[in-house]
């Protein structure tokens, strides 16, 4: 019932092209809700839409794309277990690859024309994956969930994630979604949104429209002057309705995907192209890109206009790099979130 309400809201924002809710409503068997044998777990069978494949020349899902999905699905799970059906707000969110040996088709610096890579674990458009979410604990104020994505055909684990949320939503929300008042809330939403249509960049039909990559246009600003010998860059990102969550603020999943875009740009610029005076380094940069192994985000405040992102690489070696990033409000310099990313080559 709550998912049906969500599809009727006028601005579904950043998650609309993912079609999570639409797929569930079109196929009732796609989502298995908690039952007596396993009351804290939900399973979602999900077909990857082409519009959300932002990696490997727009052919594959990215790790941060999975994190955006994990953000929503773990929230559903917590709401299904929590007696007050509280959606809450995110405190921290993260995920990592289950096996870094098998990821994108990836050419090593010394590779020849016939040894391009190992098994390609990241799904492409049209592939079917199972999202398995478990609510680890629901307390008075904090909720904890863990989640993993697996290839539906083989059962091979793709990535593993976790989500921590601050649950209290205020007396009005908790009353509206209580078992006694929810039927009234559902009726009110249905009446109020009966004639509403989405006014974002995406069309109303099946989530078709602009590719998600076109909403992740990060602008490079300046190099950062640091006193700690860390290589740093600064980037900017403008927000509109299509970057928002249901509350009208920048979606946590959108922040994750912006962080990956910024991190990729910073890694290519500051880490893996350091020795561009040599022919091998130039050839290396052209033939492969760094892959994201893990991402962790702490959420501190909300934003709806524009953000500045600062990245600093604090470890680099022949196998990869680690970096930390901060996202701040462009208007007030308030810290919106911070992230840690680990890359591998």
Order of alpha helices (4+ residues) and beta strands (2+ residues): alpha-alpha-beta-beta-alpha-beta-beta-beta-beta-alpha-alpha-beta-beta-alpha-alpha-beta-beta-beta-beta
